[in-house]
Amino acid sequence: QVRLVESGGGLVQAGGSLRLSCAASISIFSLYAMGWYRQAPGKQRELVATITSASITNYRDSVKGRFTISRDNAKKTVYLQMNSLKPEDTAVYYCNLNGIGVNYWGQGTQVTVSS
């Protein structure tokens, strides 16, 4: 059973920063694409950022230049550095592991940005 455990969420003022981490319990972490998604109350879950096994990254437009996704294959961990946070970034953030025939989600971590 693959587990994804997120950490690093919390309450921060607008303009502040947070770093989310997601540790995966899977044997060959480096083979898989990883992603961060978020879901605000009353809204659908949306893609925030992804990183492939080759470390190619992709971001939604609203976070470009503010958020950075990265991975440490030795630690089997993916990170999301979030800078210049805005109230509209408030959501539960979920980690995702994706590959051929596999798709796993973490339990989510709350990020709240106060104005």
Backbone as CSV, one residue per row, in Angstrom:
resi,resn,N_x,N_y,N_z,CA_x,CA_y,CA_z,C_x,C_y,C_z
1,GLN,0.838,-1.185,0.000,0.000,0.000,0.000,0.879,1.244,0.000
2,VAL,0.675,2.106,-0.972,1.451,3.335,-1.066,0.823,4.398,-0.173
3,ARG,1.632,5.066,0.602,1.161,6.171,1.423,1.869,7.449,1.026
4,LEU,1.104,8.528,0.968,1.647,9.859,0.751,1.279,10.692,1.970
5,VAL,2.277,11.251,2.620,2.035,12.000,3.843,2.496,13.437,3.652
6,GLU,1.531,14.354,3.657,1.841,15.762,3.493,2.093,16.430,4.839
7,SER,2.876,17.478,4.813,3.118,18.305,5.995,3.491,19.705,5.544
8,GLY,3.455,20.639,6.505,3.909,21.986,6.218,2.824,23.021,6.051
9,GLY,1.571,22.606,6.077,0.497,23.575,5.967,0.378,24.416,7.229
10,GLY,-0.486,25.426,7.162,-0.683,26.266,8.327,-1.340,27.571,7.971
11,LEU,-1.307,28.492,8.921,-1.885,29.820,8.761,-0.766,30.825,8.552
12,VAL,-0.904,31.650,7.528,0.121,32.638,7.217,-0.555,33.904,6.718
13,GLN,0.082,35.032,6.935,-0.454,36.287,6.432,-0.153,36.436,4.944
14,ALA,-0.960,37.213,4.276,-0.727,37.493,2.859,0.683,38.040,2.671
15,GLY,1.348,37.549,1.628,2.723,37.926,1.373,3.739,36.990,1.988
16,GLY,3.278,36.109,2.852,4.168,35.174,3.527,4.479,33.950,2.692
17,SER,5.209,33.029,3.316,5.662,31.824,2.618,5.389,30.581,3.452
18,LEU,5.215,29.480,2.752,5.119,28.156,3.369,5.804,27.170,2.439
19,ARG,6.311,26.086,3.018,6.827,24.991,2.209,6.106,23.712,2.596
20,LEU,5.455,23.128,1.616,4.784,21.846,1.820,5.723,20.718,1.438
21,SER,5.598,19.620,2.159,6.364,18.414,1.857,5.412,17.237,1.721
22,CYS,5.792,16.292,0.904,5.010,15.069,0.734,5.982,13.903,0.638
23,ALA,5.945,13.047,1.643,6.823,11.882,1.676,6.050,10.660,1.196
24,ALA,6.676,9.910,0.308,6.021,8.748,-0.302,6.651,7.453,0.180
25,SER,5.809,6.485,0.458,6.296,5.150,0.810,6.107,4.259,-0.405
26,ILE,7.045,4.329,-1.322,6.989,3.539,-2.558,8.414,3.193,-2.921
27,SER,8.596,2.028,-3.531,9.954,1.520,-3.676,10.807,2.324,-4.640
28,ILE,10.297,2.661,-5.803,11.114,3.385,-6.784,10.442,4.722,-7.081
29,PHE,10.575,5.633,-6.149,9.914,6.941,-6.216,10.284,7.696,-7.492
30,SER,11.522,7.549,-7.923,12.029,8.343,-9.040,11.307,8.076,-10.353
31,LEU,10.581,6.975,-10.440,9.910,6.619,-11.690,8.623,7.409,-11.918
32,TYR,8.119,8.038,-10.870,6.765,8.571,-10.922,6.720,10.086,-11.013
33,ALA,5.709,10.553,-11.732,5.391,11.974,-11.717,4.682,12.299,-10.408
34,MET,4.923,13.487,-9.922,4.305,13.944,-8.681,3.601,15.273,-8.931
35,GLY,2.588,15.522,-8.147,1.868,16.770,-8.319,1.288,17.279,-7.027
36,TRP,1.000,18.563,-7.037,0.254,19.204,-5.950,-1.047,19.752,-6.534
37,TYR,-2.136,19.463,-5.844,-3.446,19.955,-6.208,-4.016,20.670,-4.987
38,ARG,-5.066,21.459,-5.205,-5.707,22.105,-4.063,-7.209,22.175,-4.280
39,GLN,-7.903,22.250,-3.164,-9.359,22.346,-3.223,-9.830,23.328,-2.165
40,ALA,-10.435,24.399,-2.631,-11.014,25.396,-1.740,-12.461,25.022,-1.452
41,PRO,-13.031,25.504,-0.357,-14.420,25.177,-0.025,-15.368,25.549,-1.160
42,GLY,-16.204,24.610,-1.534,-17.193,24.860,-2.565,-16.663,24.853,-3.979
43,LYS,-15.391,24.512,-4.134,-14.783,24.501,-5.469,-14.237,23.127,-5.796
44,GLN,-14.004,22.908,-7.075,-13.416,21.644,-7.515,-11.913,21.629,-7.236
45,ARG,-11.393,20.432,-7.104,-9.946,20.279,-6.940,-9.261,20.728,-8.226
46,GLU,-8.167,21.467,-8.068,-7.466,21.997,-9.240,-5.976,21.713,-9.141
47,LEU,-5.375,21.585,-10.311,-3.944,21.361,-10.400,-3.188,22.625,-9.997
48,VAL,-2.165,22.444,-9.183,-1.298,23.566,-8.819,0.026,23.469,-9.556
49,ALA,0.673,22.312,-9.436,1.978,22.126,-10.076,2.270,20.644,-10.198
50,THR,3.042,20.290,-11.221,3.478,18.912,-11.397,4.968,18.877,-11.702
51,ILE,5.556,17.726,-11.433,6.956,17.508,-11.766,7.089,16.073,-12.244
52,THR,7.703,15.893,-13.407,7.832,14.563,-13.977,9.012,13.824,-13.356
53,SER,9.179,12.578,-13.763,10.331,11.801,-13.305,11.641,12.421,-13.783
54,ALA,11.574,13.188,-14.862,12.764,13.874,-15.379,12.876,15.296,-14.829
55,SER,12.036,15.603,-13.841,12.032,16.915,-13.173,11.602,18.058,-14.071
56,ILE,10.781,17.755,-15.056,10.156,18.811,-15.852,8.931,19.296,-15.076
57,THR,8.821,20.590,-14.926,7.761,21.156,-14.087,6.697,21.871,-14.912
58,ASN,5.532,21.978,-14.294,4.404,22.668,-14.919,3.591,23.316,-13.807
59,TYR,3.079,24.525,-14.068,2.340,25.270,-13.044,1.055,25.855,-13.620
60,ARG,0.073,26.000,-12.754,-1.093,26.761,-13.182,-0.681,28.221,-13.241
61,ASP,-1.354,28.971,-14.103,-0.927,30.342,-14.364,-0.910,31.201,-13.105
62,SER,-1.882,31.001,-12.238,-2.023,31.900,-11.088,-0.910,31.739,-10.046
63,VAL,-0.100,30.685,-10.145,0.977,30.500,-9.173,2.360,30.629,-9.797
64,LYS,2.421,30.805,-11.099,3.716,30.938,-11.768,4.478,32.128,-11.202
65,GLY,5.746,31.899,-10.921,6.589,32.951,-10.367,6.503,33.061,-8.856
66,ARG,5.540,32.376,-8.250,5.388,32.421,-6.780,5.647,31.058,-6.143
67,PHE,5.244,29.985,-6.828,5.380,28.638,-6.282,6.464,27.883,-7.048
68,THR,7.155,26.999,-6.341,8.167,26.152,-6.961,8.002,24.721,-6.472
69,ILE,7.852,23.797,-7.415,7.784,22.380,-7.070,9.156,21.765,-7.300
70,SER,9.540,20.865,-6.403,10.829,20.189,-6.544,10.710,18.803,-5.934
71,ARG,11.704,17.978,-6.190,11.672,16.623,-5.652,13.068,16.208,-5.222
72,ASP,13.100,15.359,-4.207,14.340,14.757,-3.735,14.118,13.251,-3.788
73,ASN,14.632,12.605,-4.821,14.373,11.178,-5.009,15.009,10.329,-3.917
74,ALA,16.116,10.773,-3.375,16.760,10.015,-2.300,15.882,9.983,-1.052
75,LYS,15.164,11.073,-0.816,14.275,11.153,0.349,12.842,10.764,0.009
76,LYS,12.592,10.461,-1.267,11.245,10.090,-1.732,10.240,11.160,-1.326
77,THR,10.610,12.388,-1.566,9.809,13.520,-1.117,9.671,14.558,-2.229
78,VAL,8.483,15.128,-2.325,8.240,16.245,-3.227,7.870,17.458,-2.377
79,TYR,8.294,18.617,-2.842,8.091,19.851,-2.100,7.310,20.861,-2.927
80,LEU,6.654,21.761,-2.238,6.036,22.913,-2.887,6.381,24.143,-2.070
81,GLN,7.291,24.945,-2.588,7.641,26.205,-1.944,6.670,27.259,-2.433
82,MET,5.983,27.883,-1.499,4.954,28.865,-1.845,5.352,30.210,-1.252
83,ASN,5.602,31.167,-2.126,5.974,32.517,-1.717,4.890,33.511,-2.140
84,SER,4.949,34.681,-1.565,3.989,35.742,-1.905,2.555,35.218,-1.880
85,LEU,2.222,34.542,-0.819,0.907,33.910,-0.724,-0.210,34.941,-0.693
86,LYS,-1.328,34.570,-1.283,-2.502,35.426,-1.377,-3.683,34.732,-0.703
87,PRO,-4.669,35.485,-0.251,-5.849,34.852,0.360,-6.507,33.823,-0.563
88,GLU,-6.453,34.050,-1.868,-7.067,33.108,-2.807,-6.294,31.796,-2.927
89,ASP,-5.137,31.702,-2.303,-4.398,30.434,-2.251,-4.911,29.531,-1.130
90,THR,-5.807,30.029,-0.317,-6.362,29.245,0.792,-7.096,28.023,0.262
91,ALA,-6.704,26.858,0.749,-7.290,25.591,0.283,-6.655,24.443,1.056
92,VAL,-7.223,23.266,0.853,-6.544,22.040,1.267,-5.666,21.617,0.099
93,TYR,-4.400,21.384,0.371,-3.438,21.002,-0.652,-3.176,19.499,-0.569
94,TYR,-3.268,18.853,-1.734,-3.116,17.407,-1.811,-1.917,17.043,-2.672
95,CYS,-1.209,16.043,-2.235,-0.090,15.487,-2.995,-0.614,14.325,-3.846
96,ASN,-0.079,14.189,-5.041,-0.499,13.121,-5.948,0.715,12.430,-6.538
97,LEU,0.653,11.111,-6.604,1.681,10.304,-7.278,1.000,9.603,-8.443
98,ASN,1.602,9.715,-9.602,0.958,9.213,-10.805,1.947,8.452,-11.673
99,GLY,1.491,7.300,-12.175,2.310,6.524,-13.087,1.417,5.555,-13.846
100,ILE,2.026,4.686,-14.617,1.242,3.724,-15.402,0.524,2.780,-14.437
101,GLY,-0.783,2.868,-14.425,-1.577,1.989,-13.584,-1.642,2.363,-12.121
102,VAL,-1.052,3.494,-11.763,-1.106,3.908,-10.360,-1.461,5.380,-10.244
103,ASN,-2.229,5.675,-9.229,-2.615,7.046,-8.962,-2.999,7.124,-7.494
104,TYR,-2.179,7.816,-6.696,-2.408,7.873,-5.256,-2.485,9.320,-4.789
105,TRP,-3.247,9.499,-3.704,-3.439,10.823,-3.108,-3.059,10.800,-1.636
106,GLY,-2.558,11.918,-1.175,-2.342,12.096,0.243,-3.625,12.536,0.918
107,GLN,-3.530,12.739,2.230,-4.725,13.086,3.000,-5.031,14.577,2.963
108,GLY,-4.076,15.358,2.513,-4.273,16.802,2.400,-3.740,17.566,3.595
109,THR,-3.336,18.796,3.342,-2.874,19.687,4.403,-3.474,21.072,4.166
110,GLN,-3.990,21.666,5.216,-4.694,22.942,5.085,-3.702,24.094,5.009
111,VAL,-3.927,24.967,4.048,-3.190,26.218,3.933,-4.203,27.351,4.015
112,THR,-4.015,28.244,4.971,-4.908,29.379,5.145,-4.093,30.664,5.099
113,VAL,-4.468,31.555,4.189,-3.765,32.824,4.021,-4.704,33.948,4.440
114,SER,-4.325,34.669,5.456,-5.164,35.764,5.950,-4.774,37.082,5.281
115,SER,-5.763,37.920,5.102,-5.515,39.208,4.416,-5.144,40.297,5.410
